[in-house]
Amino acid sequence: MCAGIVTKGIRFAPNVAASPDRDLGEARAALDRGDGRAAVTSLDRARRGYLKQRDAEGLEHVLDMAALIDAADDDSRIGRQNLVYAVKQNLRQESRRAARERREPWRDPYPDLQAPEEHTHVALTPAGKVAIAIGVLAALAIVVGLVLAAALGSDTGTTVTIRLENDTGQTIDVRGCDDPGCATSFMHRELAPGLSAEADVDPATLVQLFKLERAGADACLPLRVHDASVSLATGAVLTARLSQATPCPGTTVLPRPAAATPI
């Protein structure tokens, strides 16, 4: 099989108990027999294993081996593009975490990752089309909620406080979104496990979207603010747990009232 030149050596992966190194070895075997799809599958398992171990060197080896995949068909080509994108995102997260631990300025190793040519692709199947349709409907519901909130809102100057509690056991970047796609945000906080953050929201807002950026896939937490605010006592706050977030665009959640306490 023809392969391009790789600048780094490939990690030796013995055939041992299930581990990222073993997945790397299975990917090497798939590459040797020219099976691009199997190589992508094994490399993605290795990627997730190294990410869990916070092994940046292992992720680098996955990226090196991804360059060797012979994308002879659309599935292999798309799978390789998705894999490369995911690995680069993981390496970006690891470099940011390492810089934070060393108390050094963070330098993005892939500053052009969001360029159009870096976006992931999906080979559409009937099940995939159904999933996309469901996602579009959910996103449309959020859009309608935001539009209605703008139409129904009154210029009273009153707000309701939303408290977001991190009960996930991992550090998460939380953004309060100004639009359904979260292109702009009014709040951006990094929450360590056990901490919380508050944001003031118009009580007439039907659905307020919060986006959770973390290792792996991002998640969304659309909160039904108006429904929860109808019977809210003066001086109380609405609380929601980050563990209630689901894959974007997310399933709406009704926040619960709680006594207002300082963070």
N, C-alpha and C positions, 0 to 999 in steps of 0.2 A: 504493500500500500504506500502510495506517495504521501509524503508529509512535509510541511514546511519546517524551517529551522526554528528551534526553540532555544532561547537564550539561556534558560536555566535548566539544570538537571532535573529529571523526574524522580520523585521520591520512590524508593524501593518499598513495595507493599507486600509482605509475606501473606500467605493464605492462612489466616488465623481466625479467631472468633470474630463475630460481627463487629466492625469498627470502620471509621472513615478510611483507614489505611487498606483494609480489605476491599472496600468499595473501590478504592483507587486501583487496586490490583485487578479487580474484575473489569474496570474500565479499560485498563491496559490490554487485557486479553481480548475484549471486544474490538478495540482498535486494531489489534493484530489480525483479526479475522475479517475486518472491514465492516463491522456491524455498527454503524453510526448511531442508530436509535438506542441500542443497548448501552453504548458508551455514554450517551447523554444521560440515560437513566441512572447508571452507576455513579457518574460524576456528580449528579445532583444530590444523590444520597450522601456522597462523600462531602459535598459542600455543606449540607445541613449538619453533618456530624462535626466537621471542623468548626463551624460557626458556634455550635453548642459548646465546644471545648475552647473557644476563643483562640483558635490556632491559626494565626494569620499566615504562617509559612505553609500550612496545609492548604489554605485557600489559594495561595499563589500557585501551588502545584496543580490544583484543579484548573485554574485559569490557563496554565501552560498546556495541560493535556487537552483542554477544550479546543485549542488552536490546531490540534492534530486530527480532529474529527473530519472525515470526508463527507461533506453534506451533499450526497448524491441525490437526495429526494427532499421534498418540501418539509416533511416531518423532521428530518435530521437537521436541515438548515435552520428551521424555526426553533427547534429545540436547542441548538447550539447558541443561537442569538439570545434566547431567553436565559440560558445558563450563564453566558458571559456577562450579561447585564446583572443577573442576580449576584454573581461572585464579586463583581466590581462594587456593587452596593454594599455587600458584606464587608469587603476590604475597607471601604470608606468608613463604615460604622466602627470597625475595629481601630482604624487609625485615629478616629476622633476620640474613642474611649481611651486609647493609649496616651494621646496628647493631654487629655484631661487629667489622667492619673499623674503624668509627669509635670502638670501645671505649665505646659508649654502651649504656644499658639498652634492652632490646628491648621494644617495645610492640606487642602483637598487633593488626594492623589489622582482623581478623575474629574477635573473641573468641567469637562465637556460631556459628562455622562447623560445629561438631559437633552442633548442635541437630538434632532429627529432620527438620525441614523442609529441611535443607541436604544430607541424604544423597543420594547419587547413586542412580539407578534404571536398570534394564536392561529393554529390550524383548526378551522371551524368544523365541528361535527354536529349532527342533529341535537345531541345533548348540550353541546356548547352554545348552540343558537338559542335553545330554550333558556339556558342560564343567563345569556346576555339579555334576552327579552325581559326576564324577571328583574335583572339589575336595572334596565332602562326604566321599567315601571316604578321601581322603588325610588330611583333618582328623580323621576318626574313628580312623584308624590312630595318629595322634599322641596323641589322647585315650586310646586303649587303652594306648599305651606309657607315658604318664604315670601312669595308674591302676595298671598292673602294676608300675611302678617303685616306687610308694608301697607296694604290697603285698609286694614282694619285698625291699625295702630293709631292712637291719638297722641297729640302733642302735650302730654301731661307732665313729662319730665320724670315720671316714676319709673323705677326699675325693680327687678327681683334678682336676688343673689343666687347664683348657682355654685355649689361647692362640689368639686370633683375629687374623689378619694382614690388614691392609688393602692388597691388591694391585690395587685397582680404579682408582687414579689420581684419585679424588675423595674429598672429605671426607664421611663417613657417620656417622650416629648409630646406635649399636648398643645393643640392649636384650636382656638375658637375661630370658626370659619365665617367669613362674610358672604360666601356664595356656595352653592352646592358642590362645585369642584374644588373648593378651598384654595383658589388661586391667590386670594388675599385673606388675611386673618387679623382679628382684633386682639388676640391673646396668644402668646407662645411661652409655655413654661416647661421646664424639665423637672419631672417629679420622680424623686427616689421612692422606693417602697415605703408605704406607711404615711407618706406626706399627702397634702391636699392643696388645691388651688381654688380661688374663687374668681368669678366673673359676674359683672352686672349686666343683665339682659332685660330688654323691654318685655313686660309681662304679656303683651299682646302678640308676641312672637309664637306662632303655632309650633314650629319645629326649629330648634337651634342645633346646628351641627358642630360637633367637636371631632377632630381627627387625631388619632393616636399613631405616632411614628415610633417604631421599635424594630428590634431585630426580626427579620422575616417580613411577612406581609403586613402592611399598615391595616388599621381597623378604624371603624367609624362609630360614633356614639351620637345619634340624632335624638335630642331630648324634646318631649312634648311639653314645652314651657307653659303655654296658655292653659291647657287642661289642668296642669298641676297648680297653677297660680290662682285659679278661680276661688278656692276656699282657703287660701294661704293666709295665716294670721299676720298682722303687721309686725315687722321686725324678725320674722322667721326667714329661713333660707331653704332652698331646694337642694337635695344632695343626690348624687349618682356615683356609682362605683365604676372604675375603669374596666373591671372584669365584665361589665355588661355590654361592652363594645363587641361588634360583630364585623365580619368582612365588609368592606365598603361596597355599596353606599350605606349599609347598615340597616338594622331593624330598629324602629322607633322605640324609645324607652320613656316611661312615665317616672320622672324623678319624685322622690319622697320628701315631705317636709321634715325639717329638723330645727332644733333651737339654734339660733345664731351664736356662734362662738368664734373667737379670734383664731387665726391660723398661727 
